[in-house]
Amino acid sequence: MNKPLWPYPGSRWWKFDFHTHTPASRDTYWAKNNIDLSPEEWLLKYMVAEIDCVAVTDHNSGAWIDDLKKAYANMKAQAEAGNPPEGFRELTIFPGVEISVQGGIHLLAIFEPDAKTGDIDTLLGKVDYDGTKGDSDGVTRKGIAAVLEAILESGAIPIPAHADADKGLLAVRPGTQESCIDVYTVRQALDVEGVLAVEWVDSNKAYPTCVEKQAKKLTSILGSDCHTFHGNAVPGSRYTWVKMAKPTLEGLRLALLDGNGVSIRRSDEGTFDPFKTPVHFITAIEIGSARYMGNGQAERIELTPFYNALIGGRGTGKSTFVHALRLAYGRDDELNSLSGNAEPLRQFESFRKVPKKRAMTKARYVRRPGFVWN
């Protein structure tokens, strides 16, 4: 098994491909040329590209989802037994579908990782899709607003696919900033509460002027839209960095709410090293033998090189943590400039006072790359 890239608590960055296709999509290279591609071969292409999360979004079909999940489970079992397939790395599969909506607009629906092929079929039934499974030209009988609502009711996340390109919700007529699609239809779609993001292929393109204010509120994500393993749109060619604690649908939803520049970063934004950390930083602090905290067994609090927050009610140890950290760092003299009646100074003096017949409070911190101070 590969070692985790980020051993620290809290959120980390995950390389996410929001838009992919398997041979279940009839317009892929494999389907058109009758090429026998196994689920294992498909998965390994994304693993080798170091993708962490992949949304499987075939045209109006979820046919390959159960097979991919079964193949991945077998591959992971081999890895845990010490015999991993060459190129194997952990990957989270997000079941999904690319729905062709009435009017020709394409929408992605991203489900929780435990969803199955049957969940995709149920959604397609709800939106009245009666075309051929895997065919991108068949459309739903329901309009885009109704389809968006159905996706949300199914617990999935709706994302307009390649919104600035062909069959995209926000595509503009060449040489203008006018929408290709009826303005009422676009506004109706963007007004659906729960629409958080759009797949935007070309970051240099502008939104249609008629809905620019609404569209700018949406998070801009990127996927490969891979239909073949040859050419420019292959695994690892276009993706989105997503910051979340674990690869779950709720984590993804929160990241999309945070938006670009906070918890979302596109691969076309330049060089980005999400696992770069300072040469020295505190990874954990242990407190023992304090008046209330750490008696009997030291209290160990793990930290991250990102943002750390202490949250708790009165008397839960927030000040103890800060005071112990000040002692461990030897920065107690910094409070001497304060007035003798200042609350921070009085609290700290009370904290570091050693009661009679009691050992001195112990505080230690561990600072990367592994030096320990007592």
N, C-alpha and C positions, 0 to 999 in steps of 0.2 A: 504493500500500500504506500502511496506517496505521502510524504509528511505534509502537514498543513502549512500553507504559506504564512498564515497569520495566527499565531498561538495565543494572542491576547484577547481579553474579554471585550464584548461590545461589538460594534459594527465594523465591517471591513468592506473592501471593494470587490465586486464580482463581475467578471467579464460575461456579458449577457448578449446573446443573439436572439433578437425578438422575432425574426421572420425567416423561416426555413421551409424547405419542401423535400419530400421523399418521393419515391416512385408512385405513391398514391395520387400525386398530382399528375394529370394526364399530359401537361405541357412541359414536363421535365425531360432532360436529355435521356434519362434511363427509361422512362415510359415510352417515349417516341421511338427509341431504338431497340426496345425489347431487351435491355441489358439487365442481367441478373445481379442485383445488388442486395447483399444481406443487411439486416439491421445492425449486425456487429460492425460491418465495414463502414456503414453510414456513421455510427457513433464514433468510431475511431478517428474519422476525419475531423470531427469537432474536438475530440480529445487532443489530438496532435496539434491542433490550432490553439490549444490552451483556453478553449471556451469553458466557462464554469457553469453556465446556465443556458439551456437552449429551448426555445419555444418551437414546438412542432406545429406548423400552421399550413397544412395542405389545403388546396382549394376545395371547399365544401365537403371535406372528408376528414375523419379521424381514424381511418383504417389502419394506419401503421402504428398508432400510439401504443396499443397493448403489446404488440410485437417488440417495439423498441424497449419498453419497460422490462419485458421478460428477458430480452437479450442483455440489457444492462445488469439486471440482477444476477444473471449467470456469470457475466464478466467480473462483477464485483466479488462474487463468491470465489472465483478462481484467484483473484488478487489476495483475498483474505487467507486463502490456503497456501499462499506463497508462490503461486504460479500465474501471475497476471499476464493477460494478452499483451503483446508488444505494443507500446504506445498508450497503454491504459492509464487514465487518471480519473479522479472522481468528477462526475458530471450530474447536474440536476436537470431532469427533463420536465418541462412545463407543457402539459398537453394544451393544444390550441387548435384553431382553425382559421382559415381566411375565407370569409363569407362574401360572396358576390351578391350585392344588394340591388334591389329594384332601382333601375337607372344606371346600373353598371359600376357603382361605387364599391370598392373593396374595403372590408373591415376585418381587423384581426380581433380574435377573442382569446385571451390567455387565462387558463384555468389553474387551479391549485395542483401541485405535483401528484397528488393521489387520484386525480381524475382519470377516467378511462374512456375508451372509444365510445362506449354507450352514452356518456355524458355529452359528447360532441353530437351524436345522432339525435339525442333528445333536443338539443338546442336547434339543430337544423329543422326539426319538426315544428318547434315553436315559432320559427320565423317563416314557416311555409316555403321551405326550399324543396322543390320537387324536380329539380334538374338531375343530371347525372353526377354521381359522387366523383370528385376529383376533377371535374370539368370547370374551368374558370368562367365559361360563358353563360352557364345557367344562372338565374337570379332568383331572389326571394320574391314572393308575392307581397310581402309587407315592405313598407317604406323604411328609410334609414333610421328615423327617430324610434319607430317601433322595434326595429332590430337592436338598436342600442339598448333600449329598455329591457329587451329579452335577455341580452348578454349579461346585463347587470343583475337581473333577477336570478340568473343561473349562477351567480356568485363569481363570475369571471370579470376580467378587466377588458373593456373595449378600447381599441386603438385604430383609428383610420390608417389604413395601409398606404405606403408610398403616396402620402397626401398631396405632394407637390408634382406628381408625375401622372402618367396615363392611368385612368380609372381612380384617381385620387380625389378625395373630398375637396381639397383646397387648390387644385390645379388651376392655372390661369391661362387665358388665351395667349398664344405667341405674340410678342410685341406689345402686350398690354398688361395691365394689372387687374383686368376684369375676370371674374370667376367663370370657369368653363361650365359649371353646374348652376342651376337655378339658385339665385341668391336666397330665396325663401327656404329652400331645402337645406342649404348650408347652415343658415342661421338656426333653423329648427334642430339640426344635429348638434351644433355647438352649445345650444341651450339645455341639452340633456344633462342633468346633474349626475356627476360620476364619470364624465368624459375628462380624463386627466392628461392625455398625451396624444401626440400624432407621430407617426413615422415620417420623418422629413429627410429626403434623400440628399438634396443639394442645399447646403447651408447658405449658399449665396443667393438663393431664390427668395423673393419677398412674398408675403401673404397677399391675397386679394384685398384690395383697399376696402371693399365693402364689409369685410369681417375682420379686418386687421386687429382691432382692439380685442375682440373675443379670442382670436387665434393666438395672440401673444401671451395669453394666460396659460396656454397649454405647454406641457413639457415636451421637448423635441428629442425623440429617440431615433436610433439607427439599427437596422438589421441587415443581414447579408442578402435576403431574398434569394437564397441559393437554389438554383434549378439544375446545377451541374457542378462537377468538381474541376472544371476547366474554365479558364478565362478570369474575369475580374471579380465576379460575384461568387466567391468561394468561401468556405468556412474560414473565419478569421480576417476576412477582407474588410468587413464593416460590422461594428458591434457597439455596444453601449456599456460603459462602466456604471454599475449600480451599487450604491452603498446601503447595506442592510446587515443585520446581525446574522441572519440565516436566510438561505434561499427559499422563502415562502411567498405565497401570494400577498399576504398582509404586509410583509416586509417590502415587497415590490410596490404595493399601493402607497405606502408611506413615503418611499423614495420618490415616486412620481409626484406626490403632493409637495415634497420639498423642492423638486424641480432642478433645472439646470444650474450648475454652479454651486449646488449644495450637495445633493445626493445622486446626481446624474451627470455624467460626462461622456460625450460622444468620442468615438475613435478618431474622427477627423478634426479634433481640436488640437492636435499636436502631441508632442512627447509627454507621456505621463507615467510616473512610476508610483503606483498606489501603495507599494510595500516598503518604500524608503522610510527609514526611521532615523532619529538623531543618533549620533555616536554614543551618547550617554543619556539615558532617561530611566526613571523609576518604573520598574515593572510590578512591584508589590511592596507593601509595608506590613510589618507584623508588630502588633502591640501586645505586650504581656505584663502582668503584675501591676496593672493600673488599679485604681480604686474599684472600678466596676467592670472595666473592659479587659478581657484577656486573662482573667483569673482561672487557674487550672489548666487552660490551654490557650496558647497565643492566638489572637484574632488576626487572621491573614486576609488582606484586602488586595485583590489583583487589580492592576491598572493597565491602561492602554496608552500608547504614545499619542493618540488623538485626544479628544476632549474628555475629561473626567468630571463627573458631578456627584456631590454627596447630597443625598435626599433622605430626609427622615424627620420624625417628630422630635420634640424636646426630650433631651436625655437619652437619645439613641446613639450618641458617640461621635457626632460630626466634629465638635470642638476637640474631642480627645484625639481624633485622627490628625487634625491640623497641628495641635500642640505637639504630638509625638513626632510628626514630620519635622517640625521646627527644631526639636531637640536632636533628632537624628542628623540633621544637616548642620547643627551647631550654629544656628542663626538666631539664638535667643537674645543676642545683644541688640538686634534691630528694634526691639520694643523699648529700649532704654530711653529713647528720645521722647517717648510719650509721657504725659503727666502721670504722676503716681496714682491718680484717681481714675485714669483711663480704663474703661472696661476690658479691652483686650489684654492690657498689661496685668490687671488684677486677676483675670481668669488664668493667664499663663503662670503667674507666680503661685497661684493656688494649686495648679496642676503639677508643677514640678517640685512642690514641697514634699519632702520625704517624711512620712509619719514615723514616729518612734517605733523601734523593733520591727521595721518593715523594709524589705529590700527596695532598692531604687527601681523606679519604673523602667522597664526595658522597651526600647523601641529600635527596630532596625529596618533598614530599607535595602532593597536590592536594586542596583543600577546597572543597566546593560553596559558592557557585555558579561556581567556576572560578578562584579566586585561586591563584597558585602561589608557594610560598616555596622558595628554594634555600639 
